[in-house]
Amino acid sequence: MMRLQAFRPATRSVRLLSRGRVFSMGLVALCLTGIQSATGAPAGSSIELFVDHSTTPLRGPKVTVPHDASTLTFSILPQASPLVRYKLEGLDQDWSTRSEKMFFMIRFLNERGDQLSQVSYPVSGRSVGWKGSLEASDFMPRNETFTVPPDAVYLSVAMSSAGPPSLVGVFAISGIDIRSVRGGPVPQRVYMADSNAAEPQPHFWIKSGTHPSMAYGLHIDEGEKGSPVLVIKDDDLTGHADWASDIHALPKITPGEVLEVQWKEAYSIGEGGNFTTTYERLPPGPYRFMVEDLTITGEPLGSVAELSVFVPRPYWESFWFWGIVAAATASLATFIGRQLIRRRIRLHLQQAQLISDERLRIARDLHDDLGTRLSHISLLGAYAESNSTNDEARGSMRQITAMSRELIAALSETVWMLNPKNNELEALVDFLCKLVSELCRLAEIRCRIDAMSEFRNREIGHDFRHNVSLAVKEAINNALKHSRATEIKMTIQLDENILRIIIEDNGVGIDSDAGKPGVGLESIRQRMTSIRGKCSLRPLNGKGLEVSMEAPID
């Protein structure tokens, strides 16, 4: 068993590691063994649930959320302890905890005692040898090397829990040795041995901070003559504590000198206080959100707060819904069928008188409007029928369908291009958004568009509209055909007089060893050059490609 005895350091103030921690959560006092209520049982944490953007919380023990909820945000307000762990049973496999950092530091000061710089070694979570308490834990050794900066005269060693107000935990250090590296620019010297100055000094260690009582010292196994153990037990959400050595107690250092520091450490550090955690689009089913209170060292207190959540199935996935749809469809089909039969009987005699005139009108329309198109379709149909295999016939029919769709799309784009009402930047942005969305929808690829909402009615020329729209279309088509991407993102920005369009995909990217880019990418560059713009390509970390186009607006 380890025997711990307190040692008494000096309490005069020293300069802190960083800014003082702000008051944000309210005062919480917590000992290592946990806090219990007046009845002896620990009070559980409070849990509130917010659905999507609602500001009204839902409270337990059981709640049912809408089936179309996109986000579920759990707000946790710890009661018995500032430190908790949580999990959503039914989705999470293990408990989740939050963590922040404490620091072990080497400070460098000038002749006047002003700090020049410092080297920080942060720690967070739990140390490898941590076993629930300092007495049971193994202190793990650590070794670092650093160089004395210019103008540095004094050296100070410090440890601190300064940081976010929500930081809580225990940090202990012992066996600090500092010496110059053998073979360095100056003779080897010992500055600190076993956490004491090379020449023993009274009041060598000084504690400070906004809550210095959280810093204390221990001796393990050997009484007052043993190795001092510096401990910070931060259980205050509004303050922090520091340990630091007296800057004049250690020998003066030499700029450029290479020093080696060794120490042993044990720690258990977390992040406490109120917090929220969000889950997106949970599948239908039952869940249970659990919050367990922990001690400062991360040990369970035995109090668990629970909130049961049920996500129902959408009504269109239920059997009763499809039964109603089938019955309604059958009834509607029967009613429409009867009405059509009655209407045909009623109109039969009336239509007989109009047959000759209607035949004349249909013939004129077919000749004037659809003659050329029907001739083309007829030729493709004859070609399909002349083939001896069904596969080729189906291919011809697919070609007919594709040509029809391309004709409609080309006609729509041509009408838009020729319309002088579209000579505004806002109209161009709307057209590009619709164009990219439709192309990605037909290719069944996710599309994200980030475009400015206001463009101050900037007018643009016909050539600008024409080249930009075709360049964007070519870039999207290249990504759809060659990148094998699952998502495409387009960003449109206006930087003063420069329109910038960036198209990114998460596909296979472009091979830098393949030589010159293809015809499509070269066409994009030519179109942007024709309007005094430019186009650049950038691989995205070996996965995907970014096409950036920009051009000035006259």
C-alpha positions as CSV (number, residue, x, y, z in Angstrom):
1,M,0.0,0.0,0.0
2,M,1.1,3.6,-0.7
3,R,1.3,6.0,2.2
4,L,0.4,9.6,1.4
5,Q,1.4,12.6,3.5
6,A,0.9,16.2,2.7
7,F,3.9,18.6,2.3
8,R,3.5,22.3,2.7
9,P,4.6,24.6,-0.2
10,A,4.8,28.4,-0.2
11,T,1.6,30.2,-1.4
12,R,2.9,33.5,-2.9
13,S,1.5,34.2,-6.4
14,V,3.3,33.5,-9.7
15,R,2.4,34.4,-13.3
16,L,-0.3,32.1,-14.6
17,L,-0.2,29.9,-17.7
18,S,-3.1,31.6,-19.5
19,R,-6.1,33.8,-19.0
20,G,-8.3,33.3,-15.9
21,R,-11.2,31.0,-16.4
22,V,-14.6,32.8,-16.7
23,F,-17.7,32.2,-14.6
24,S,-20.2,30.3,-16.7
25,M,-21.7,27.3,-15.0
26,G,-22.2,28.1,-11.3
27,L,-20.2,26.8,-8.3
28,V,-20.0,23.0,-8.0
29,A,-18.0,21.3,-5.2
30,L,-17.2,17.6,-5.6
31,C,-14.8,15.2,-3.7
32,L,-13.0,12.2,-5.2
33,T,-15.5,9.7,-3.7
34,G,-18.6,11.5,-5.1
35,I,-21.4,13.6,-3.6
36,Q,-24.6,12.1,-2.1
37,S,-27.8,13.8,-1.3
38,A,-29.1,14.3,2.3
39,T,-30.8,10.9,2.1
40,G,-27.6,9.2,1.2
41,A,-28.5,8.4,-2.4
42,P,-26.8,10.4,-5.2
43,A,-29.1,12.7,-7.2
44,G,-29.4,11.9,-10.9
45,S,-28.8,14.2,-13.7
46,S,-31.6,16.1,-15.5
47,I,-32.2,15.2,-19.2
48,E,-34.2,17.3,-21.6
49,L,-34.9,16.5,-25.3
50,F,-35.3,19.0,-28.1
51,V,-36.7,17.9,-31.5
52,D,-35.3,19.7,-34.6
53,H,-35.3,23.5,-33.9
54,S,-37.9,23.4,-31.1
55,T,-37.2,25.5,-28.0
56,T,-39.7,23.6,-25.9
57,P,-38.0,20.6,-24.2
58,L,-39.6,17.2,-23.9
59,R,-39.1,15.4,-20.5
60,G,-39.4,11.8,-19.5
61,P,-39.5,9.2,-18.5
62,K,-40.9,8.2,-21.9
63,V,-41.4,10.4,-24.9
64,T,-42.5,9.8,-28.5
65,V,-40.9,12.0,-31.2
66,P,-42.3,12.6,-34.8
67,H,-41.2,10.0,-37.3
68,D,-39.8,12.8,-39.6
69,A,-37.6,14.4,-36.9
70,S,-34.2,15.2,-38.4
71,T,-32.3,15.9,-35.2
72,L,-32.7,14.9,-31.6
73,T,-30.7,17.1,-29.1
74,F,-30.3,15.8,-25.6
75,S,-29.5,18.5,-23.0
76,I,-27.8,17.2,-19.9
77,L,-27.7,19.1,-16.6
78,P,-25.6,17.2,-14.1
79,Q,-26.8,17.4,-10.5
80,A,-24.8,15.1,-8.2
81,S,-21.5,15.5,-10.1
82,P,-20.2,17.9,-12.8
83,L,-18.7,14.9,-14.6
84,V,-20.9,12.3,-16.4
85,R,-20.9,9.7,-19.1
86,Y,-23.7,9.0,-21.5
87,K,-24.9,6.7,-24.3
88,L,-28.0,6.1,-26.4
89,E,-28.9,2.5,-25.9
90,G,-30.1,1.0,-29.1
91,L,-27.5,2.9,-31.2
92,D,-24.3,3.5,-29.1
93,Q,-22.3,0.4,-28.1
94,D,-20.1,2.1,-25.4
95,W,-20.3,5.0,-23.0
96,S,-19.1,8.4,-24.2
97,T,-17.3,10.9,-22.0
98,R,-16.0,14.4,-22.6
99,S,-12.4,15.4,-22.0
100,E,-10.3,18.6,-21.7
101,K,-6.6,19.2,-21.1
102,M,-4.3,20.1,-18.2
103,F,-0.7,21.1,-18.8
104,F,2.9,20.4,-17.6
105,M,5.1,23.4,-18.7
106,I,8.6,24.6,-18.9
107,R,8.8,28.4,-18.7
108,F,11.7,30.6,-19.8
109,L,12.2,34.0,-18.2
110,N,14.6,36.9,-18.8
111,E,16.8,38.7,-16.2
112,R,13.8,40.8,-15.0
113,G,11.7,37.8,-14.4
114,D,9.4,38.4,-17.4
115,Q,8.3,35.2,-19.2
116,L,9.7,34.9,-22.7
117,S,8.1,31.6,-23.8
118,Q,7.1,28.2,-22.6
119,V,7.0,24.6,-23.7
120,S,3.7,22.8,-22.9
121,Y,3.0,19.1,-22.6
122,P,-0.8,18.6,-22.4
123,V,-2.6,15.6,-20.9
124,S,-6.2,14.6,-21.2
125,G,-8.4,11.5,-20.6
126,R,-6.8,8.9,-18.4
127,S,-3.2,7.9,-18.0
128,V,-2.2,4.3,-18.9
129,G,-1.6,3.3,-15.3
130,W,-4.7,4.9,-13.8
131,K,-6.6,2.6,-11.5
132,G,-9.2,4.7,-9.9
133,S,-7.2,6.7,-7.4
134,L,-3.7,8.1,-6.9
135,E,-2.9,5.5,-4.3
136,A,-3.7,2.6,-6.6
137,S,-2.4,4.1,-9.8
138,D,1.0,3.6,-11.5
139,F,2.9,6.8,-12.4
140,M,4.0,6.5,-16.0
141,P,7.5,7.9,-17.0
142,R,7.9,10.5,-19.7
143,N,10.9,12.1,-21.3
144,E,11.2,15.2,-23.4
145,T,14.0,17.4,-24.8
146,F,14.0,21.1,-25.5
147,T,16.3,24.0,-26.3
148,V,16.7,27.2,-24.3
149,P,15.5,30.2,-26.3
150,P,17.5,33.4,-26.8
151,D,17.7,35.9,-23.9
152,A,16.4,33.3,-21.4
153,V,18.1,33.5,-18.0
154,Y,15.8,31.6,-15.6
155,L,13.9,28.4,-15.8
156,S,10.6,27.5,-14.0
157,V,8.6,24.3,-14.0
158,A,4.8,24.5,-13.7
159,M,1.6,22.5,-14.0
160,S,-1.9,24.0,-14.4
161,S,-5.6,23.3,-14.8
162,A,-6.2,26.6,-16.5
163,G,-8.4,26.2,-19.5
164,P,-12.1,25.9,-20.2
165,P,-14.3,26.4,-17.1
166,S,-15.8,23.0,-17.6
167,L,-12.5,21.2,-17.0
168,V,-12.4,18.9,-13.9
169,G,-10.1,16.1,-12.8
170,V,-6.9,15.0,-11.1
171,F,-3.3,15.5,-12.3
172,A,-0.3,14.4,-10.4
173,I,3.4,14.6,-11.2
174,S,6.5,13.3,-9.4
175,G,10.2,12.6,-9.9
176,I,11.0,15.7,-12.1
177,D,14.6,15.7,-13.3
178,I,16.1,18.4,-15.5
179,R,19.6,18.3,-16.7
180,S,21.6,19.5,-19.8
181,V,22.2,16.9,-22.5
182,R,25.7,15.3,-22.4
183,G,27.9,16.6,-25.3
184,G,25.9,19.8,-25.7
185,P,27.3,23.3,-26.2
186,V,27.8,23.8,-22.4
187,P,29.1,21.4,-19.7
188,Q,26.5,19.0,-18.3
189,R,24.6,20.4,-15.3
190,V,21.7,19.2,-13.1
191,Y,19.0,21.8,-12.6
192,M,16.4,19.7,-10.8
193,A,16.5,16.3,-9.3
194,D,13.5,14.3,-7.9
195,S,11.2,17.4,-8.1
196,N,13.7,19.5,-6.0
197,A,16.3,22.1,-6.8
198,A,19.8,20.8,-7.3
199,E,20.7,22.8,-4.2
200,P,17.7,22.4,-1.7
201,Q,15.7,25.6,-1.3
202,P,13.0,26.5,1.1
203,H,9.6,27.3,-0.4
204,F,10.7,25.9,-3.7
205,W,7.2,25.0,-5.0
206,I,4.5,27.7,-5.1
207,K,0.8,27.2,-5.7
208,S,-1.5,29.9,-7.2
209,G,-4.5,30.3,-9.5
210,T,-8.0,31.5,-8.9
211,H,-8.6,28.5,-6.6
212,P,-5.1,27.6,-5.2
213,S,-6.4,25.2,-2.5
214,M,-7.1,22.7,-5.3
215,A,-3.3,22.3,-5.6
216,Y,-1.6,20.2,-2.9
217,G,1.4,18.1,-2.3
218,L,2.0,14.5,-1.2
219,H,4.8,12.2,-0.2
220,I,4.6,8.5,-1.2
221,D,6.0,5.8,1.1
222,E,8.9,7.7,2.7
223,G,7.4,10.5,4.8
224,E,8.5,14.1,4.6
225,K,11.9,13.1,3.1
226,G,10.3,11.2,0.2
227,S,9.8,12.3,-3.4
228,P,7.2,15.1,-3.5
229,V,4.1,14.5,-5.6
230,L,2.5,17.6,-7.0
231,V,-1.3,17.2,-7.3
232,I,-4.0,19.4,-8.8
233,K,-7.6,18.2,-8.0
234,D,-9.8,20.5,-10.0
235,D,-13.4,20.1,-8.9
236,D,-14.4,23.7,-9.4
237,L,-16.2,24.8,-12.6
238,T,-15.3,28.4,-12.0
239,G,-11.7,28.3,-11.0
240,H,-8.3,26.7,-11.6
241,A,-5.1,25.9,-9.7
242,D,-1.4,26.1,-10.6
243,W,1.9,24.7,-9.3
244,A,5.2,26.5,-10.2
245,S,8.8,26.4,-9.0
246,D,10.5,29.5,-7.8
247,I,12.2,31.2,-10.8
248,H,15.3,32.1,-8.7
249,A,15.8,28.7,-7.0
250,L,17.3,26.9,-10.1
251,P,20.7,27.7,-11.6
252,K,20.7,30.2,-14.5
253,I,20.4,28.7,-18.0
254,T,22.3,29.4,-21.1
255,P,20.5,30.3,-24.5
256,G,21.0,27.5,-27.0
257,E,21.5,24.9,-24.2
258,V,19.8,21.6,-24.8
259,L,18.0,20.3,-21.8
260,E,16.3,17.0,-21.0
261,V,13.3,16.7,-18.6
262,Q,12.0,13.5,-17.1
263,W,9.0,13.0,-14.9
264,K,6.3,10.6,-13.9
265,E,2.6,11.4,-14.2
266,A,-0.8,10.0,-13.4
267,Y,-4.1,11.7,-14.3
268,S,-7.8,11.4,-14.9
269,I,-9.2,14.5,-16.6
270,G,-12.7,15.1,-18.0
271,E,-15.0,17.9,-19.0
272,G,-18.0,18.6,-16.7
273,G,-21.0,20.9,-16.5
274,N,-24.0,21.3,-18.7
275,F,-23.8,20.1,-22.3
276,T,-25.8,18.9,-25.3
277,T,-25.3,16.0,-27.7
278,T,-27.2,15.6,-31.0
279,Y,-28.3,12.5,-33.0
280,E,-29.5,12.8,-36.6
281,R,-32.3,10.9,-38.3
282,L,-32.7,7.9,-35.9
283,P,-34.2,4.8,-37.5
284,P,-37.7,3.8,-36.2
285,G,-37.6,1.9,-33.0
286,P,-37.2,2.3,-29.2
287,Y,-34.2,3.9,-27.6
288,R,-33.0,4.8,-24.1
289,F,-30.7,7.7,-23.4
290,M,-28.7,7.1,-20.2
291,V,-26.5,9.5,-18.2
292,E,-24.4,8.2,-15.3
293,D,-22.8,10.4,-12.7
294,L,-19.0,10.0,-12.2
295,T,-16.5,11.1,-9.6
296,I,-13.8,13.6,-10.4
297,T,-11.6,10.6,-11.2
298,G,-14.2,9.1,-13.6
299,E,-15.5,6.3,-11.3
300,P,-19.3,5.6,-11.4
301,L,-21.3,7.1,-8.5
302,G,-24.2,4.6,-9.0
303,S,-26.8,7.1,-10.1
304,V,-28.2,6.8,-13.6
305,A,-30.7,9.1,-15.2
306,E,-32.8,7.7,-18.1
307,L,-35.0,9.0,-20.9
308,S,-36.8,6.5,-23.1
309,V,-37.4,7.7,-26.7
310,F,-39.6,6.0,-29.3
311,V,-39.3,6.9,-33.0
312,P,-42.5,5.6,-34.8
313,R,-42.6,4.3,-38.3
314,P,-43.9,6.7,-41.0
315,Y,-47.6,6.1,-41.7
316,W,-46.9,5.3,-45.3
317,E,-44.9,2.2,-44.2
318,S,-47.8,0.8,-42.2
319,F,-50.0,-2.0,-43.4
320,W,-53.2,-0.2,-42.6
321,F,-52.2,2.7,-44.7
322,W,-51.6,0.6,-47.8
323,G,-54.9,-1.2,-47.2
324,I,-56.7,2.1,-47.2
325,V,-54.8,3.2,-50.3
326,A,-55.7,0.0,-52.2
327,A,-59.4,0.3,-51.2
328,A,-59.5,4.0,-52.2
329,T,-57.8,3.3,-55.5
330,A,-60.2,0.5,-56.4
331,S,-63.2,2.7,-55.5
332,L,-61.9,5.6,-57.5
333,A,-61.0,3.4,-60.5
334,T,-64.5,2.0,-60.5
335,F,-66.1,5.4,-60.3
336,I,-64.0,6.8,-63.1
337,G,-64.6,3.8,-65.3
338,R,-68.3,4.2,-65.0
339,Q,-68.2,7.9,-65.7
340,L,-66.0,7.4,-68.8
341,I,-68.4,4.8,-70.2
342,R,-71.4,7.1,-69.7
343,R,-69.5,10.0,-71.2
344,R,-68.5,8.0,-74.3
345,I,-72.1,6.9,-74.8
346,R,-73.3,10.5,-74.4
347,L,-70.7,12.0,-76.8
348,H,-70.8,9.3,-79.4
349,L,-73.5,10.9,-81.6
350,Q,-72.1,14.4,-81.1
351,Q,-68.6,13.3,-82.3
352,A,-70.0,11.7,-85.4
353,Q,-70.9,15.1,-86.8
354,L,-67.3,16.5,-86.2
355,I,-65.3,13.6,-87.5
356,S,-64.6,15.1,-90.9
357,D,-63.5,18.5,-89.6
358,E,-61.4,17.0,-86.9
359,R,-59.6,14.8,-89.5
360,L,-58.7,17.8,-91.6
361,R,-57.3,19.7,-88.6
362,I,-55.2,16.8,-87.4
363,A,-53.7,16.3,-90.9
364,R,-52.7,20.0,-91.1
365,D,-51.1,19.9,-87.7
366,L,-49.2,16.8,-88.3
367,H,-47.9,18.1,-91.6
368,D,-46.9,21.6,-90.4
369,D,-45.6,20.8,-86.9
370,L,-44.6,17.2,-86.5
371,G,-43.7,16.1,-90.0
372,T,-40.0,16.4,-89.8
373,R,-39.8,14.8,-86.3
374,L,-42.1,11.9,-87.3
375,S,-39.9,11.3,-90.3
376,H,-36.8,11.0,-88.2
377,I,-38.6,8.7,-85.7
378,S,-39.9,6.6,-88.5
379,L,-36.4,6.1,-89.9
380,L,-35.1,5.0,-86.5
381,G,-38.0,2.7,-86.0
382,A,-37.5,1.1,-89.4
383,Y,-33.8,0.6,-88.6
384,A,-34.8,-1.1,-85.3
385,E,-37.2,-3.4,-87.1
386,S,-34.7,-4.4,-89.7
387,N,-32.3,-5.8,-87.1
388,S,-32.4,-9.5,-86.5
389,T,-31.8,-9.4,-82.7
390,N,-34.0,-8.0,-80.1
391,D,-31.1,-6.4,-78.2
392,E,-30.3,-4.2,-81.2
393,A,-34.0,-3.3,-81.5
394,R,-34.1,-2.2,-77.9
395,G,-31.0,-0.2,-78.3
396,S,-32.5,1.7,-81.2
397,M,-35.6,2.4,-79.2
398,R,-33.4,3.7,-76.4
399,Q,-31.7,5.9,-78.9
400,I,-35.1,7.3,-80.0
401,T,-35.9,8.1,-76.4
402,A,-32.6,9.7,-75.7
403,M,-32.8,11.9,-78.8
404,S,-36.3,13.1,-77.8
405,R,-35.1,14.1,-74.3
406,E,-32.0,15.8,-75.7
407,L,-34.3,17.7,-78.1
408,I,-36.5,18.9,-75.3
409,A,-33.6,19.9,-73.1
410,A,-31.7,21.6,-76.0
411,L,-34.9,23.5,-77.0
412,S,-35.5,24.7,-73.4
413,E,-31.9,25.9,-73.0
414,T,-31.9,27.6,-76.4
415,V,-35.1,29.5,-75.5
416,W,-33.5,30.6,-72.2
417,M,-30.3,31.7,-74.0
418,L,-32.2,33.9,-76.5
419,N,-34.5,35.5,-73.9
420,P,-33.2,39.0,-73.2
421,K,-35.0,39.1,-69.9
422,N,-32.4,36.7,-68.5
423,N,-29.5,39.2,-68.9
424,E,-29.1,39.5,-65.1
425,L,-26.7,37.7,-62.8
426,E,-29.5,36.5,-60.6
427,A,-31.2,34.8,-63.6
428,L,-28.0,33.1,-64.5
429,V,-27.5,31.8,-61.0
430,D,-31.1,30.4,-60.8
431,F,-30.5,28.7,-64.2
432,L,-27.2,27.1,-63.1
433,C,-28.8,25.8,-59.9
434,K,-31.7,24.2,-61.7
435,L,-29.4,22.8,-64.4
436,V,-27.0,21.2,-61.9
437,S,-29.8,19.9,-59.7
438,E,-31.6,18.3,-62.7
439,L,-28.4,16.7,-64.1
440,C,-27.5,15.2,-60.7
441,R,-31.1,14.0,-60.2
442,L,-31.1,12.2,-63.5
443,A,-27.7,10.6,-62.6
444,E,-29.0,9.7,-59.1
445,I,-26.0,11.6,-57.5
446,R,-26.3,13.7,-54.3
447,C,-25.9,17.4,-55.1
448,R,-25.1,20.4,-52.8
449,I,-25.4,23.9,-54.0
450,D,-24.1,26.9,-52.0
451,A,-25.0,30.2,-53.8
452,M,-25.3,33.8,-52.6
453,S,-28.9,34.9,-52.3
454,E,-28.4,38.5,-53.4
455,F,-26.5,39.8,-56.4
456,R,-27.7,43.5,-56.5
457,N,-29.3,43.1,-60.0
458,R,-26.0,42.9,-61.8
459,E,-26.5,42.9,-65.5
460,I,-24.4,40.5,-67.7
461,G,-24.0,40.1,-71.5
462,H,-25.2,37.4,-73.7
463,D,-21.7,36.0,-74.3
464,F,-21.0,35.9,-70.6
465,R,-24.3,33.9,-70.0
466,H,-23.6,31.6,-72.9
467,N,-20.0,30.6,-72.0
468,V,-20.5,30.4,-68.2
469,S,-23.6,28.1,-68.5
470,L,-22.0,25.8,-71.1
471,A,-18.7,25.6,-69.0
472,V,-20.6,24.7,-65.9
473,K,-22.7,22.1,-67.9
474,E,-19.5,20.6,-69.3
475,A,-17.8,20.4,-65.9
476,I,-20.9,18.7,-64.4
477,N,-21.1,16.2,-67.3
478,N,-17.4,15.4,-66.9
479,A,-17.9,14.6,-63.3
480,L,-21.0,12.5,-63.9
481,K,-19.4,10.5,-66.7
482,H,-15.8,10.0,-65.5
483,S,-15.4,10.7,-61.8
484,R,-17.5,7.8,-60.4
485,A,-18.5,10.3,-57.7
486,T,-21.4,9.9,-55.2
487,E,-21.7,13.6,-54.4
488,I,-21.1,16.9,-56.3
489,K,-20.9,20.3,-54.7
490,M,-21.2,23.7,-56.5
491,T,-20.4,27.0,-54.8
492,I,-21.2,30.3,-56.5
493,Q,-19.6,33.5,-55.0
494,L,-19.4,37.1,-56.1
495,D,-16.3,38.8,-54.9
496,E,-16.7,42.5,-55.9
497,N,-16.6,42.3,-59.7
498,I,-15.4,38.6,-60.0
499,L,-17.9,35.7,-60.3
500,R,-16.4,32.6,-58.9
501,I,-17.9,29.1,-59.5
502,I,-16.3,26.1,-57.8
503,I,-17.4,22.5,-58.6
504,E,-16.1,19.7,-56.4
505,D,-16.7,15.9,-56.5
506,N,-15.6,13.0,-54.3
507,G,-14.7,10.7,-57.2
508,V,-11.5,9.2,-58.3
509,G,-10.0,12.5,-59.2
510,I,-7.6,13.1,-62.2
511,D,-4.4,11.2,-62.9
512,S,-1.5,13.6,-62.8
513,D,0.5,11.2,-64.9
514,A,-2.0,10.9,-67.7
515,G,-0.7,13.9,-69.6
516,K,-2.9,16.7,-70.9
517,P,-6.5,17.0,-69.7
518,G,-9.3,15.8,-71.9
519,V,-11.2,17.7,-74.5
520,G,-14.0,18.6,-72.1
521,L,-11.7,20.3,-69.6
522,E,-9.8,22.1,-72.4
523,S,-13.1,23.4,-73.7
524,I,-13.9,24.8,-70.3
525,R,-10.6,26.7,-70.2
526,Q,-11.3,28.1,-73.7
527,R,-14.8,29.3,-72.8
528,M,-13.5,31.0,-69.6
529,T,-10.6,32.6,-71.5
530,S,-13.0,34.0,-74.1
531,I,-14.7,36.1,-71.4
532,R,-11.4,37.2,-69.8
533,G,-11.7,34.5,-67.1
534,K,-9.7,31.5,-66.1
535,C,-10.2,27.9,-65.0
536,S,-8.0,25.8,-62.7
537,L,-8.0,22.2,-61.5
538,R,-7.0,21.0,-58.1
539,P,-7.0,17.4,-56.7
540,L,-8.7,17.0,-53.3
541,N,-6.2,15.0,-51.2
542,G,-6.1,12.2,-53.8
543,K,-9.8,11.7,-53.8
544,G,-12.0,13.9,-55.9
545,L,-11.4,17.0,-58.1
546,E,-12.1,20.7,-57.7
547,V,-12.8,22.7,-60.9
548,S,-12.6,26.5,-60.2
549,M,-13.9,29.0,-62.7
550,E,-13.9,32.7,-62.4
551,A,-14.5,35.7,-64.7
552,P,-15.0,39.4,-64.3
553,I,-18.5,40.9,-64.8
554,D,-18.5,43.9,-67.1
